[in-house]
Amino acid sequence: MRHFSTLDAEQTQRLFLHPPQPVDVTAPRDELAVALGATLYCPATRERLAGDLLQLARRGVLSAVACLEDSVPDDRVAQAEEILVRELAGLARAPEWAHDQPLMLFLRARTPRQLLDVVDRAGVGLDCLLGFVVPKFGGAGQPHPKEWLEAVATASERAGRRLWALPVLESRDVAHLDTRQEALFAIREVLDAHRDVVLAVRTGATDLSAAYGLRRPRGSTVWDVRVVADVLGDVINVLGRADGSGYPITAPVWEHFSSGERVFRTSLAASPFAEGAEELREQLIADDLDGLVRELVLDQVNGLQGKTVIHPSHVAVVHAMSVVTHEDFCDATDVVAQSGGGAMASAYRNKMNEAGPHRAWAERVLLRARAFGVAREDVSYAHLLQAQDDAWRRARAGA
């Protein structure tokens, strides 16, 4: 299991100074969390869920969620559970899974009781799960966060290995200013008491926007929705600190996947799409994926990693933007090499690197470099996107 495994040896050599390393599901938390990349949600009502997941893995998806919560109508929950248990068993018996686990799979349950019920019924299919996405974590009227994390710990005992929790912060208690601080501090206290099972903290921008009757259009990013951006800033402040007390925090969902009438002109620069990639740029704009590119830049600037996605076309964009640039890699390696502090000009001669203040940033960059690789000096995210698109077209032609 490795990011960009769809590329052949020649493409990998041409694009990467240091190629992505295989993902080890037993790796330490921070290393595994950054490797999640684009996490694709699939409703558990899909009759061919096992086959769909294997197909997605062949397309480059490395993390996915089988959802029993918001994506499933209330009157189909029992049916979805039956489908999920059956498809997990089929997935576990698939030759591709037996040979080499192709992706990291999580279950999103509605309640701790449902989580444990599925675990008990899954049989051999439990081997396919890496953990659980916990919705509306800490919200009023929801199961207590401690109950959720204790259920995950119990599931780990039954599986005979550690299963991870991915709590989602999306409740109105977190959204509203008058309850946010108390809610975040209470959530932090519970997370700290169960740190050994928390892989990352997820953020639910759709539900946070809903608290104000809002929905961001294609031409805007989540960071343009001021009340939601304020929530995300406070979540990072309380739970994303770089002093060893924080947790990896993943970026919220990009929920658009079809083109429509545009209100604003694109801000997608043309320069990365030189040398025959102009058609790719036009396609990104036509599909409104230029907005996703912009949001990913702002996610990274604000310390978030990965992305929740709802369509396979988003995955290649998220992963291309996750590759460490040659410039960032040079800066990060220079910073971590300075053990005695001090400041120096960057290798690109365009900024100052300070060994103290920039160290936590540099360490995070090098973690991402391990998972997603380091691009060669003349390689942009557009080259990586084009290569993934070419590889997928060849795979479809040969299928």
SEMARPA-68811 format. One record per residue (C-alpha): x, y, z; residue in one letter. Coordinates in pm, 1 decimal, decimal comma. Last residue first. Example, Ala and Ser with C-alpha at 12.3 -4.5 7.8 and 13.67 -1.06 7.14 Angstrom:
! SEMARPA-68811
<node c1="1367,0" c2="-106,0" c3="714,0" type="S"/>
<node c1="1230,0" c2="-450,0" c3="780,0" type="A"/>
***
This chain:
! SEMARPA-68811
<node c1="-914,9" c2="-339,1" c3="-1849,2" type="A"/>
<node c1="-626,5" c2="-219,9" c3="-2066,6" type="G"/>
<node c1="-793,8" c2="105,2" c3="-2170,2" type="A"/>
<node c1="-902,9" c2="169,3" c3="-1813,3" type="R"/>
<node c1="-549,6" c2="120,3" c3="-1682,0" type="A"/>
<node c1="-406,3" c2="344,9" c3="-1953,7" type="R"/>
<node c1="-656,5" c2="620,1" c3="-1867,4" type="R"/>
<node c1="-573,2" c2="584,8" c3="-1497,4" type="W"/>
<node c1="-199,8" c2="616,9" c3="-1561,4" type="A"/>
<node c1="-251,9" c2="925,5" c3="-1779,6" type="D"/>
<node c1="-466,3" c2="1091,9" c3="-1511,1" type="D"/>
<node c1="-209,8" c2="1014,8" c3="-1243,0" type="Q"/>
<node c1="69,2" c2="1157,4" c3="-1459,3" type="A"/>
<node c1="-131,0" c2="1470,7" c3="-1537,1" type="Q"/>
<node c1="-203,7" c2="1532,1" c3="-1169,7" type="L"/>
<node c1="162,2" c2="1491,0" c3="-1078,2" type="L"/>
<node c1="270,6" c2="1727,4" c3="-1355,2" type="H"/>
<node c1="9,5" c2="1981,8" c3="-1239,7" type="A"/>
<node c1="134,7" c2="1951,4" c3="-880,8" type="Y"/>
<node c1="462,5" c2="2092,4" c3="-1004,6" type="S"/>
<node c1="788,9" c2="1921,7" c3="-1103,9" type="V"/>
<node c1="1102,5" c2="2125,1" c3="-1188,0" type="D"/>
<node c1="1282,2" c2="2066,7" c3="-857,0" type="E"/>
<node c1="1184,0" c2="1703,4" c3="-825,7" type="R"/>
<node c1="885,5" c2="1629,4" c3="-609,2" type="A"/>
<node c1="926,2" c2="1482,4" c3="-262,1" type="V"/>
<node c1="720,7" c2="1179,5" c3="-159,7" type="G"/>
<node c1="364,6" c2="1136,4" c3="-39,0" type="F"/>
<node c1="398,7" c2="935,0" c3="282,7" type="A"/>
<node c1="761,3" c2="1004,0" c3="370,9" type="R"/>
<node c1="740,9" c2="1362,4" c3="252,5" type="A"/>
<node c1="437,7" c2="1418,3" c3="473,2" type="R"/>
<node c1="642,6" c2="1321,1" c3="778,9" type="L"/>
<node c1="921,7" c2="1547,8" c3="652,5" type="L"/>
<node c1="682,0" c2="1840,8" c3="627,0" type="V"/>
<node c1="556,8" c2="1778,4" c3="981,0" type="R"/>
<node c1="912,8" c2="1786,4" c3="1114,3" type="E"/>
<node c1="978,3" c2="2111,6" c3="929,4" type="A"/>
<node c1="669,6" c2="2280,9" c3="1074,5" type="W"/>
<node c1="772,5" c2="2177,0" c3="1425,5" type="A"/>
<node c1="1124,5" c2="2309,9" c3="1361,3" type="R"/>
<node c1="1030,1" c2="2649,1" c3="1215,1" type="H"/>
<node c1="1040,3" c2="2854,0" c3="1536,1" type="P"/>
<node c1="1372,6" c2="2709,2" c3="1654,1" type="G"/>
<node c1="1583,1" c2="2648,9" c3="1343,1" type="A"/>
<node c1="1487,1" c2="2976,4" c3="1178,2" type="E"/>
<node c1="1473,3" c2="2966,9" c3="798,2" type="N"/>
<node c1="1481,3" c2="3303,1" c3="621,2" type="M"/>
<node c1="1324,0" c2="3344,9" c3="278,1" type="K"/>
<node c1="1393,0" c2="3374,7" c3="-94,9" type="N"/>
<node c1="1747,9" c2="3242,2" c3="-137,3" type="R"/>
<node c1="1619,7" c2="2906,8" c3="-272,8" type="Y"/>
<node c1="1849,9" c2="2723,5" c3="-29,9" type="A"/>
<node c1="1690,0" c2="2927,4" c3="246,2" type="S"/>
<node c1="1888,0" c2="3193,8" c3="428,9" type="A"/>
<node c1="1990,0" c2="3095,9" c3="779,6" type="M"/>
<node c1="1879,4" c2="3143,6" c3="1139,3" type="A"/>
<node c1="2005,5" c2="3008,1" c3="1469,5" type="G"/>
<node c1="1929,7" c2="2710,7" c3="1687,4" type="G"/>
<node c1="2184,0" c2="2455,4" c3="1807,0" type="G"/>
<node c1="2048,7" c2="2143,0" c3="1639,9" type="S"/>
<node c1="2039,6" c2="2283,2" c3="1286,9" type="Q"/>
<node c1="1981,6" c2="1979,6" c3="1062,6" type="A"/>
<node c1="1607,5" c2="1996,9" c3="1131,0" type="V"/>
<node c1="1591,3" c2="2341,4" c3="969,2" type="V"/>
<node c1="1799,0" c2="2257,8" c3="660,9" type="D"/>
<node c1="1591,6" c2="1943,3" c3="598,2" type="T"/>
<node c1="1269,6" c2="2143,1" c3="619,7" type="A"/>
<node c1="1387,1" c2="2423,4" c3="389,1" type="D"/>
<node c1="1512,7" c2="2181,9" c3="123,2" type="C"/>
<node c1="1191,4" c2="1979,4" c3="144,5" type="F"/>
<node c1="978,6" c2="2292,9" c3="117,2" type="D"/>
<node c1="1164,1" c2="2396,6" c3="-199,7" type="E"/>
<node c1="1145,9" c2="2051,4" c3="-360,4" type="H"/>
<node c1="773,0" c2="2049,7" c3="-305,2" type="T"/>
<node c1="620,5" c2="1795,4" c3="-71,6" type="V"/>
<node c1="345,5" c2="1589,2" c3="-233,9" type="V"/>
<node c1="12,3" c2="1665,0" c3="-65,9" type="S"/>
<node c1="-118,9" c2="1880,1" c3="-352,4" type="M"/>
<node c1="-90,8" c2="1583,6" c3="-588,9" type="A"/>
<node c1="-267,3" c2="1366,1" c3="-331,7" type="H"/>
<node c1="-562,1" c2="1600,7" c3="-289,1" type="V"/>
<node c1="-600,2" c2="1646,5" c3="-665,0" type="V"/>
<node c1="-576,4" c2="1272,1" c3="-735,7" type="A"/>
<node c1="-847,1" c2="1202,0" c3="-477,4" type="V"/>
<node c1="-1103,5" c2="1457,2" c3="-590,2" type="H"/>
<node c1="-1211,5" c2="1264,6" c3="-900,6" type="S"/>
<node c1="-1304,4" c2="969,8" c3="-677,0" type="P"/>
<node c1="-1599,3" c2="1164,0" c3="-529,9" type="H"/>
<node c1="-1705,7" c2="1233,8" c3="-169,3" type="I"/>
<node c1="-1387,4" c2="1372,1" c3="-19,0" type="V"/>
<node c1="-1254,2" c2="1425,5" c3="335,4" type="T"/>
<node c1="-915,0" c2="1587,6" c3="311,4" type="K"/>
<node c1="-554,7" c2="1530,6" c3="417,2" type="G"/>
<node c1="-380,7" c2="1764,8" c3="655,4" type="Q"/>
<node c1="-473,6" c2="2078,6" c3="844,6" type="L"/>
<node c1="-206,5" c2="2322,0" c3="963,3" type="G"/>
<node c1="-365,8" c2="2650,6" c3="856,1" type="N"/>
<node c1="-143,4" c2="2695,1" c3="550,5" type="V"/>
<node c1="-222,4" c2="2335,1" c3="458,4" type="Q"/>
<node c1="-598,0" c2="2391,6" c3="457,4" type="D"/>
<node c1="-549,7" c2="2718,5" c3="267,6" type="L"/>
<node c1="-362,7" c2="2541,3" c3="-12,4" type="V"/>
<node c1="-623,2" c2="2263,7" c3="-12,6" type="L"/>
<node c1="-903,1" c2="2521,1" c3="-47,4" type="E"/>
<node c1="-739,8" c2="2670,4" c3="-356,4" type="R"/>
<node c1="-695,8" c2="2331,4" c3="-519,2" type="V"/>
<node c1="-1056,6" c2="2239,4" c3="-436,2" type="L"/>
<node c1="-1176,5" c2="2559,8" c3="-598,0" type="G"/>
<node c1="-977,0" c2="2472,3" c3="-910,1" type="D"/>
<node c1="-1175,7" c2="2149,7" c3="-902,3" type="L"/>
<node c1="-1477,5" c2="2332,8" c3="-1044,0" type="D"/>
<node c1="-1517,6" c2="2055,9" c3="-1304,6" type="D"/>
<node c1="-1474,3" c2="2302,4" c3="-1593,0" type="A"/>
<node c1="-1180,7" c2="2464,2" c3="-1411,9" type="I"/>
<node c1="-1006,3" c2="2132,5" c3="-1360,4" type="L"/>
<node c1="-1076,0" c2="2041,2" c3="-1722,9" type="Q"/>
<node c1="-926,8" c2="2368,3" c3="-1847,7" type="E"/>
<node c1="-614,7" c2="2306,6" c3="-1642,7" type="R"/>
<node c1="-583,6" c2="1953,4" c3="-1780,3" type="L"/>
<node c1="-613,4" c2="2086,4" c3="-2135,4" type="E"/>
<node c1="-328,9" c2="2330,8" c3="-2068,7" type="E"/>
<node c1="-98,4" c2="2044,7" c3="-1967,9" type="A"/>
<node c1="103,0" c2="2045,2" c3="-2291,1" type="G"/>
<node c1="423,0" c2="2202,5" c3="-2163,6" type="E"/>
<node c1="280,6" c2="2460,0" c3="-1923,3" type="A"/>
<node c1="25,0" c2="2380,1" c3="-1654,7" type="F"/>
<node c1="217,2" c2="2509,6" c3="-1350,7" type="P"/>
<node c1="222,3" c2="2858,6" c3="-1511,2" type="S"/>
<node c1="-154,3" c2="2894,5" c3="-1566,1" type="A"/>
<node c1="-242,0" c2="3005,9" c3="-1213,7" type="A"/>
<node c1="-580,4" c2="2893,3" c3="-1083,2" type="L"/>
<node c1="-762,0" c2="3207,8" c3="-966,3" type="S"/>
<node c1="-1066,5" c2="3122,5" c3="-1177,1" type="T"/>
<node c1="-1311,4" c2="3393,9" c3="-1274,8" type="R"/>
<node c1="-1603,8" c2="3425,2" c3="-1039,0" type="F"/>
<node c1="-1975,3" c2="3347,4" c3="-1079,9" type="V"/>
<node c1="-1941,2" c2="3019,7" c3="-1264,4" type="R"/>
<node c1="-2237,2" c2="2826,1" c3="-1402,9" type="E"/>
<node c1="-2209,9" c2="2461,1" c3="-1310,3" type="G"/>
<node c1="-1961,1" c2="2179,8" c3="-1298,4" type="S"/>
<node c1="-2001,4" c2="1861,6" c3="-1102,0" type="S"/>
<node c1="-1820,2" c2="1722,9" c3="-798,3" type="F"/>
<node c1="-1879,9" c2="1952,8" c3="-504,9" type="H"/>
<node c1="-1860,3" c2="1844,6" c3="-139,0" type="E"/>
<node c1="-1501,9" c2="1915,3" c3="-42,0" type="W"/>
<node c1="-1502,3" c2="1774,0" c3="309,0" type="V"/>
<node c1="-1315,0" c2="1914,4" c3="604,5" type="P"/>
<node c1="-937,0" c2="1904,8" c3="657,3" type="A"/>
<node c1="-779,3" c2="1659,7" c3="898,2" type="T"/>
<node c1="-640,1" c2="1746,0" c3="1239,5" type="I"/>
<node c1="-337,8" c2="1559,6" c3="1376,2" type="P"/>
<node c1="-352,4" c2="1579,5" c3="1754,8" type="Y"/>
<node c1="-207,5" c2="1818,2" c3="2011,4" type="G"/>
<node c1="-27,2" c2="1785,1" c3="2344,2" type="S"/>
<node c1="321,0" c2="1739,9" c3="2198,6" type="G"/>
<node c1="394,0" c2="2112,8" c3="2183,5" type="D"/>
<node c1="266,9" c2="2155,1" c3="1826,6" type="A"/>
<node c1="-88,0" c2="2249,3" c3="1922,2" type="R"/>
<node c1="-370,6" c2="2109,6" c3="1711,5" type="G"/>
<node c1="-641,9" c2="2048,2" c3="1970,5" type="L"/>
<node c1="-714,6" c2="2385,2" c3="2132,4" type="V"/>
<node c1="-588,0" c2="2632,9" c3="1872,8" type="N"/>
<node c1="-666,5" c2="2406,6" c3="1577,0" type="I"/>
<node c1="-1026,2" c2="2368,1" c3="1695,6" type="V"/>
<node c1="-1041,1" c2="2745,1" c3="1755,4" type="D"/>
<node c1="-927,2" c2="2819,8" c3="1400,1" type="G"/>
<node c1="-1173,5" c2="2567,1" c3="1257,8" type="L"/>
<node c1="-1455,9" c2="2737,1" c3="1443,2" type="V"/>
<node c1="-1351,6" c2="3080,9" c3="1316,9" type="D"/>
<node c1="-1332,9" c2="2945,6" c3="961,1" type="A"/>
<node c1="-1689,5" c2="2820,2" c3="1004,7" type="V"/>
<node c1="-1816,1" c2="3165,5" c3="1107,3" type="V"/>
<node c1="-1618,7" c2="3330,0" c3="826,5" type="R"/>
<node c1="-1724,4" c2="3114,0" c3="536,1" type="V"/>
<node c1="-1431,6" c2="3212,7" c3="311,5" type="D"/>
<node c1="-1210,7" c2="2950,2" c3="477,7" type="W"/>
<node c1="-1454,2" c2="2681,1" c3="364,9" type="V"/>
<node c1="-1365,1" c2="2780,1" c3="11,8" type="T"/>
<node c1="-1578,9" c2="2977,4" c3="-230,0" type="S"/>
<node c1="-1663,2" c2="2953,0" c3="-600,7" type="G"/>
<node c1="-1832,1" c2="2616,2" c3="-564,5" type="R"/>
<node c1="-2084,2" c2="2752,9" c3="-316,7" type="P"/>
<node c1="-2042,5" c2="2726,5" c3="61,8" type="R"/>
<node c1="-2354,4" c2="2616,0" c3="241,8" type="R"/>
<node c1="-2510,5" c2="2813,6" c3="524,0" type="L"/>
<node c1="-2811,4" c2="2778,2" c3="754,8" type="G"/>
<node c1="-2600,8" c2="2885,7" c3="1052,5" type="Y"/>
<node c1="-2570,2" c2="2547,6" c3="1226,8" type="A"/>
<node c1="-2569,2" c2="2399,3" c3="876,0" type="A"/>
<node c1="-2223,1" c2="2543,8" c3="820,1" type="S"/>
<node c1="-2086,5" c2="2337,6" c3="1109,7" type="L"/>
<node c1="-2269,5" c2="2033,2" c3="974,0" type="D"/>
<node c1="-2105,2" c2="2071,3" c3="631,3" type="T"/>
<node c1="-1768,8" c2="2174,5" c3="776,9" type="A"/>
<node c1="-1723,7" c2="1849,2" c3="967,7" type="G"/>
<node c1="-1371,8" c2="1843,2" c3="1112,4" type="T"/>
<node c1="-1174,4" c2="1525,3" c3="1179,3" type="R"/>
<node c1="-944,5" c2="1467,7" c3="1474,5" type="V"/>
<node c1="-671,6" c2="1212,4" c3="1416,6" type="A"/>
<node c1="-562,6" c2="862,6" c3="1519,6" type="L"/>
<node c1="-716,0" c2="858,6" c3="1867,1" type="V"/>
<node c1="-679,1" c2="513,8" c3="2030,0" type="V"/>
<node c1="-374,0" c2="576,1" c3="2255,1" type="D"/>
<node c1="-490,2" c2="926,1" c3="2344,9" type="R"/>
<node c1="-785,0" c2="797,0" c3="2547,2" type="H"/>
<node c1="-759,9" c2="1024,1" c3="2854,7" type="A"/>
<node c1="-625,5" c2="1304,3" c3="2634,6" type="D"/>
<node c1="-923,9" c2="1269,9" c3="2401,3" type="L"/>
<node c1="-1167,0" c2="1300,7" c3="2694,5" type="V"/>
<node c1="-999,9" c2="1615,8" c3="2828,9" type="E"/>
<node c1="-974,4" c2="1764,8" c3="2480,8" type="R"/>
<node c1="-1346,4" c2="1713,9" c3="2423,8" type="I"/>
<node c1="-1426,6" c2="1894,7" c3="2748,6" type="A"/>
<node c1="-1197,8" c2="2184,1" c3="2651,1" type="F"/>
<node c1="-1358,8" c2="2200,1" c3="2306,9" type="L"/>
<node c1="-1712,9" c2="2202,7" c3="2448,8" type="A"/>
<node c1="-1635,8" c2="2470,6" c3="2710,9" type="E"/>
<node c1="-1476,1" c2="2692,2" c3="2447,7" type="Q"/>
<node c1="-1751,6" c2="2641,2" c3="2192,9" type="R"/>
<node c1="-2060,9" c2="2700,3" c3="2405,0" type="T"/>
<node c1="-2118,1" c2="3076,3" c3="2359,7" type="D"/>
<node c1="-1947,0" c2="3081,2" c3="2019,4" type="L"/>
<node c1="-2172,7" c2="2827,3" c3="1853,2" type="H"/>
<node c1="-2012,0" c2="2571,2" c3="1621,7" type="A"/>
<node c1="-1862,7" c2="2341,1" c3="1885,0" type="V"/>
<node c1="-2191,5" c2="2299,5" c3="2073,2" type="D"/>
<node c1="-2360,4" c2="2292,7" c3="1731,8" type="R"/>
<node c1="-2186,4" c2="1965,4" c3="1656,4" type="S"/>
<node c1="-1930,5" c2="1902,9" c3="1380,7" type="E"/>
<node c1="-1611,2" c2="1777,9" c3="1545,0" type="L"/>
<node c1="-1554,8" c2="1431,1" c3="1398,8" type="V"/>
<node c1="-1374,5" c2="1170,2" c3="1611,0" type="P"/>
<node c1="-1141,0" c2="936,2" c3="1418,7" type="L"/>
<node c1="-1090,0" c2="638,4" c3="1648,2" type="A"/>
<node c1="-832,3" c2="368,9" c3="1577,9" type="W"/>
<node c1="-838,9" c2="-9,3" c3="1613,6" type="L"/>
<node c1="-549,7" c2="-165,9" c3="1800,3" type="R"/>
<node c1="-521,4" c2="-541,1" c3="1770,8" type="R"/>
<node c1="-688,6" c2="-853,4" c3="1909,6" type="G"/>
<node c1="-1012,9" c2="-774,5" c3="1728,6" type="A"/>
<node c1="-1223,3" c2="-817,9" c3="2041,9" type="R"/>
<node c1="-984,2" c2="-604,1" c3="2245,9" type="E"/>
<node c1="-978,8" c2="-337,7" c3="1975,0" type="S"/>
<node c1="-1359,1" c2="-333,0" c3="1968,3" type="A"/>
<node c1="-1356,0" c2="-270,6" c3="2343,9" type="T"/>
<node c1="-1117,1" c2="23,9" c3="2295,3" type="A"/>
<node c1="-1343,6" c2="161,9" c3="2023,2" type="V"/>
<node c1="-1643,9" c2="127,0" c3="2255,4" type="A"/>
<node c1="-1448,4" c2="306,9" c3="2529,2" type="E"/>
<node c1="-1383,5" c2="586,8" c3="2281,2" type="L"/>
<node c1="-1753,4" c2="625,4" c3="2202,8" type="W"/>
<node c1="-1866,1" c2="609,5" c3="2565,0" type="E"/>
<node c1="-1606,7" c2="871,3" c3="2662,2" type="K"/>
<node c1="-1741,7" c2="1102,5" c3="2392,6" type="P"/>
<node c1="-2089,1" c2="1084,4" c3="2553,1" type="H"/>
<node c1="-2352,9" c2="959,8" c3="2312,0" type="P"/>
<node c1="-2526,9" c2="1252,5" c3="2136,8" type="Q"/>
<node c1="-2796,2" c2="1480,6" c3="2279,1" type="G"/>
<node c1="-2551,0" c2="1768,4" c3="2299,9" type="A"/>
<node c1="-2251,2" c2="1713,7" c3="2072,8" type="G"/>
<node c1="-1922,8" c2="1572,5" c3="2197,8" type="G"/>
<node c1="-1834,4" c2="1392,7" c3="1876,4" type="F"/>
<node c1="-2091,5" c2="1455,2" c3="1605,5" type="K"/>
<node c1="-1978,5" c2="1142,8" c3="1418,2" type="P"/>
<node c1="-1713,5" c2="891,5" c3="1533,0" type="V"/>
<node c1="-1516,2" c2="747,4" c3="1239,8" type="V"/>
<node c1="-1399,6" c2="398,3" c3="1328,7" type="F"/>
<node c1="-1086,3" c2="190,0" c3="1291,5" type="G"/>
<node c1="-849,6" c2="-4,1" c3="1070,2" type="L"/>
<node c1="-1118,1" c2="-237,6" c3="942,6" type="L"/>
<node c1="-1050,9" c2="-521,9" c3="698,6" type="C"/>
<node c1="-975,8" c2="-783,9" c3="966,0" type="D"/>
<node c1="-1327,0" c2="-728,3" c3="1101,3" type="L"/>
<node c1="-1452,3" c2="-900,2" c3="786,7" type="G"/>
<node c1="-1343,5" c2="-1235,2" c3="931,0" type="V"/>
<node c1="-1641,8" c2="-1217,6" c3="1163,9" type="G"/>
<node c1="-1834,3" c2="-894,3" c3="1112,3" type="A"/>
<node c1="-2124,6" c2="-972,0" c3="1346,4" type="R"/>
<node c1="-1953,4" c2="-879,5" c3="1673,9" type="D"/>
<node c1="-1789,8" c2="-571,0" c3="1520,1" type="V"/>
<node c1="-2124,0" c2="-466,7" c3="1369,1" type="V"/>
<node c1="-2286,7" c2="-487,6" c3="1713,0" type="D"/>
<node c1="-1996,0" c2="-300,5" c3="1870,6" type="L"/>
<node c1="-2036,4" c2="-3,4" c3="1636,6" type="L"/>
<node c1="-2416,8" c2="-14,6" c3="1664,4" type="Q"/>
<node c1="-2390,6" c2="14,1" c3="2041,8" type="R"/>
<node c1="-2140,4" c2="299,5" c3="2015,1" type="P"/>
<node c1="-2393,6" c2="488,0" c3="1802,0" type="T"/>
<node c1="-2438,6" c2="596,5" c3="1441,0" type="R"/>
<node c1="-2140,5" c2="413,3" c3="1292,9" type="A"/>
<node c1="-1872,9" c2="533,9" c3="1051,6" type="R"/>
<node c1="-1651,5" c2="237,8" c3="967,0" type="L"/>
<node c1="-1290,7" c2="280,5" c3="856,0" type="F"/>
<node c1="-1086,6" c2="124,2" c3="575,3" type="L"/>
<node c1="-718,8" c2="180,4" c3="503,0" type="M"/>
<node c1="-641,8" c2="60,3" c3="151,8" type="L"/>
<node c1="-491,7" c2="-219,7" c3="-58,8" type="P"/>
<node c1="-407,2" c2="-472,9" c3="216,7" type="Q"/>
<node c1="-153,5" c2="-689,4" c3="35,3" type="D"/>
<node c1="-198,9" c2="-1049,3" c3="-82,9" type="H"/>
<node c1="-509,4" c2="-1133,1" c3="122,4" type="A"/>
<node c1="-673,5" c2="-806,6" c3="22,7" type="W"/>
<node c1="-607,8" c2="-852,5" c3="-348,9" type="E"/>
<node c1="-714,9" c2="-1217,4" c3="-328,5" type="P"/>
<node c1="-1059,6" c2="-1114,3" c3="-191,2" type="A"/>
<node c1="-1156,1" c2="-1308,0" c3="121,6" type="R"/>
<node c1="-1148,0" c2="-1006,3" c3="354,0" type="A"/>
<node c1="-1346,2" c2="-804,1" c3="100,0" type="L"/>
<node c1="-1617,5" c2="-1066,2" c3="85,0" type="G"/>
<node c1="-1650,4" c2="-1067,6" c3="462,6" type="A"/>
<node c1="-1663,3" c2="-687,9" c3="465,4" type="L"/>
<node c1="-1930,1" c2="-704,4" c3="193,3" type="E"/>
<node c1="-2159,9" c2="-930,3" c3="395,9" type="R"/>
<node c1="-2127,8" c2="-728,3" c3="717,3" type="V"/>
<node c1="-2184,1" c2="-404,4" c3="524,4" type="L"/>
<node c1="-2485,7" c2="-531,3" c3="334,5" type="I"/>
<node c1="-2653,6" c2="-651,1" c3="652,9" type="E"/>
<node c1="-2579,9" c2="-322,6" c3="830,0" type="E"/>
<node c1="-2714,6" c2="-125,1" c3="533,6" type="A"/>
<node c1="-3039,2" c2="-325,3" c3="544,7" type="Q"/>
<node c1="-3082,5" c2="-245,3" c3="912,8" type="A"/>
<node c1="-3014,3" c2="124,1" c3="846,7" type="V"/>
<node c1="-3250,3" c2="153,1" c3="549,8" type="R"/>
<node c1="-3545,8" c2="328,4" c3="715,1" type="D"/>
<node c1="-3322,5" c2="592,2" c3="867,7" type="D"/>
<node c1="-3175,6" c2="689,1" c3="531,4" type="P"/>
<node c1="-2800,0" c2="614,1" c3="499,9" type="V"/>
<node c1="-2550,4" c2="889,8" c3="409,0" type="S"/>
<node c1="-2584,3" c2="1050,5" c3="753,0" type="D"/>
<node c1="-2468,5" c2="742,8" c3="949,9" type="E"/>
<node c1="-2383,7" c2="392,7" c3="833,6" type="L"/>
<node c1="-2079,6" c2="503,3" c3="633,5" type="C"/>
<node c1="-1802,7" c2="284,6" c3="495,6" type="A"/>
<node c1="-1503,5" c2="516,3" c3="512,8" type="V"/>
<node c1="-1207,6" c2="512,5" c3="276,7" type="A"/>
<node c1="-830,9" c2="554,6" c3="281,0" type="S"/>
<node c1="-570,9" c2="470,0" c3="15,4" type="L"/>
<node c1="-755,2" c2="565,9" c3="-303,3" type="V"/>
<node c1="-521,5" c2="538,3" c3="-603,3" type="G"/>
<node c1="-743,8" c2="406,9" c3="-883,6" type="R"/>
<node c1="-666,2" c2="44,5" c3="-800,1" type="R"/>
<node c1="-780,9" c2="119,6" c3="-445,8" type="A"/>
<node c1="-1106,9" c2="258,2" c3="-584,2" type="L"/>
<node c1="-1167,1" c2="-65,6" c3="-773,4" type="Q"/>
<node c1="-1104,4" c2="-266,4" c3="-455,6" type="L"/>
<node c1="-1348,9" c2="-44,0" c3="-268,1" type="L"/>
<node c1="-1613,9" c2="-82,6" c3="-539,3" type="D"/>
<node c1="-1577,2" c2="-460,5" c3="-537,4" type="G"/>
<node c1="-1628,5" c2="-474,4" c3="-161,8" type="A"/>
<node c1="-1919,6" c2="-225,4" c3="-170,5" type="L"/>
<node c1="-2109,1" c2="-407,5" c3="-444,1" type="R"/>
<node c1="-2457,5" c2="-361,5" c3="-291,9" type="E"/>
<node c1="-2378,4" c2="-4,9" c3="-185,3" type="R"/>
<node c1="-2595,0" c2="64,9" c3="121,4" type="T"/>
<node c1="-2285,3" c2="119,0" c3="335,1" type="A"/>
<node c1="-2256,9" c2="470,3" c3="192,3" type="P"/>
<node c1="-1902,7" c2="544,1" c3="67,4" type="C"/>
<node c1="-1683,8" c2="826,7" c3="202,0" type="Y"/>
<node c1="-1340,9" c2="884,6" c3="46,8" type="L"/>
<node c1="-1047,4" c2="988,0" c3="265,2" type="T"/>
<node c1="-796,2" c2="1188,8" c3="61,6" type="A"/>
<node c1="-458,5" c2="1161,8" c3="234,4" type="G"/>
<node c1="-457,5" c2="905,2" c3="512,8" type="L"/>
<node c1="-75,4" c2="902,6" c3="517,3" type="A"/>
<node c1="-66,2" c2="1201,6" c3="754,0" type="V"/>
<node c1="-249,3" c2="999,7" c3="1017,1" type="A"/>
<node c1="-17,5" c2="698,9" c3="987,6" type="L"/>
<node c1="297,2" c2="899,4" c3="1055,5" type="E"/>
<node c1="133,5" c2="1092,3" c3="1338,7" type="D"/>
<node c1="4,3" c2="775,9" c3="1505,9" type="R"/>
<node c1="314,0" c2="559,3" c3="1497,7" type="P"/>
<node c1="325,8" c2="292,3" c3="1224,2" type="A"/>
<node c1="127,9" c2="-33,0" c3="1251,3" type="T"/>
<node c1="-65,6" c2="41,3" c3="930,5" type="V"/>
<node c1="267,5" c2="75,0" c3="746,0" type="D"/>
<node c1="228,4" c2="287,9" c3="435,1" type="V"/>
<node c1="494,1" c2="217,2" c3="173,0" type="P"/>
<node c1="727,3" c2="511,4" c3="103,5" type="Q"/>
<node c1="652,1" c2="786,7" c3="-144,6" type="P"/>
<node c1="933,5" c2="858,4" c3="-392,4" type="P"/>
<node c1="1229,3" c2="1086,5" c3="-311,8" type="H"/>
<node c1="1333,8" c2="1317,6" c3="-595,1" type="L"/>
<node c1="1004,2" c2="1227,9" c3="-755,0" type="F"/>
<node c1="858,3" c2="1303,9" c3="-1097,3" type="L"/>
<node c1="1088,8" c2="1134,9" c3="-1349,9" type="R"/>
<node c1="1170,9" c2="831,0" c3="-1134,3" type="Q"/>
<node c1="804,9" c2="773,6" c3="-1051,8" type="T"/>
<node c1="704,7" c2="808,9" c3="-1416,7" type="Q"/>
<node c1="968,8" c2="558,9" c3="-1527,7" type="E"/>
<node c1="879,7" c2="309,6" c3="-1253,0" type="A"/>
<node c1="508,8" c2="310,3" c3="-1337,0" type="D"/>
<node c1="251,8" c2="528,7" c3="-1164,6" type="L"/>
<node c1="-57,2" c2="367,6" c3="-1008,8" type="T"/>
<node c1="139,0" c2="322,0" c3="-683,5" type="S"/>
<node c1="109,2" c2="697,6" c3="-634,0" type="F"/>
<node c1="57,9" c2="653,5" c3="-258,4" type="H"/>
<node c1="166,5" c2="317,8" c3="-122,4" type="R"/>
<node c1="0,0" c2="0,0" c3="0,0" type="M"/>
***
